[in-house]
Amino acid sequence: MAETSALNPRDVTRDIFAASIGSVACCYTGQPFDTVKVRMQTNPAAFPSVMFTSRSIMTNEGVSALWKGAIPTALGMVAENAMAFGVNEALKRTFPDDAKEDPTKRPDLIKPFLMGAITGVCSATVLLPSEVVKAKTQVVVGNASSSDIYKQMIKRQGIRSLFVGFDAQIMRDAPFYAFFFGTYELNCYLFRTYVPSMPEELNYFMSGGFAGMMGWAAAMPFDVPKTNVQASWDSRVVGSYFPELIRIVKERGPLALYTGLIPTIARAFPANAALFLGVEMGKKFFDKWVWP
């Protein structure tokens, strides 16, 4: 049966194992870029450029401040990518592409994008709490741990504080994952077809890096208001996103929706190259040593 095949225990365990390895590599590779991006998005007047923001953080708070929020981010990434890669792989097993049997055959170029969008909606529900804690932690100037921020959130708004900006999370993640997984499959096919001598590991690395860049380029206009909503202490679970989107466009113009694009794209290649390489290598390690 399709459902049994898609959700058999070995494949699901393999998906989670590989996603966890890739997530840790992705987090610690990309977190400094993400911290710079969040500062620029939430306080553009104080942090007008990538170089100024990076230098300001390192001078005033120390180099380690670039990894602010890394622990909840890593935990969130493991949960998010276990969901994302798990759902995406299950969808691929449920609706297989005949081209997988023949690597030289052109794959379905629409299906991965559609399955990616579905994946984004699912993963948003898992990622949301860690994203809210991370956003609030990253905008604090000075010493404040994720644990301190979490305690303040629970004290002020209770459990619902972990789910503010739910609509914002979906608006960002659906287009992101559509291009993320869709572009990855396309890139892998193009490299195998036109650069057949390229080692598979390099293919995973390059395809993952470009997929991350395309995903963030597509999701960036939705990410700026999402960041502002989740960094604020006055946001609601649902209903704060579109007013914030309209406010940003009215006050700062449409280009303001691309604030932080440079550090985001700069982060996207190495972080997602590490993610996909970690995932693919994790699968091979799992097949050989964990559950042959």
Disulfide bonds with the S-S distance in Angstrom:
none
